């Protein structure tokens, strides 16, 4: 084959090859779009999320997270029990005692063998603590003074 014939063959095949090749810009765009980082899927809220990774300097954030857990599990006394701890750490004993009263009421509706015994004991101890923290009624108000505690 002569040089002229070879060059004619190459010149004739070049437009054919170019028409079958995707443009470089399209190829580059496809590569770059495939490299875009997708957001990670969010983990669903669980009952244990109230006290997961609590830091005292981020207590308001932990309380907000726990509020979401309580809202997600409104009939479960566990998250209320855990939020009691967060309210106590924040110095809000009124909110803490309100949570423990609600948790105790929910726990009372659960058959004894179905509720975690440690949770039941926590609720009893914390409910007692809230009862002891209540201020005494003013003198002369007609309310009976609290009964003295008896030794077991």
Buried (B, 14 or more C-beta within 10 A) or exposed (E): EEEEEEEEEEEEEEEEEEEEEEEEEEEEEEEEEEEEEEEEEEEEBEEEBBBEEBEEEEBEEBBEBBBEBBEBBEEBBBBBBBBBBBBBBBEBBEBBBBBBBBBBEBBEEBEEEEBEEEBBEBBEEBBEBBEEEEEEEEEEEEEEEEEEEEEE
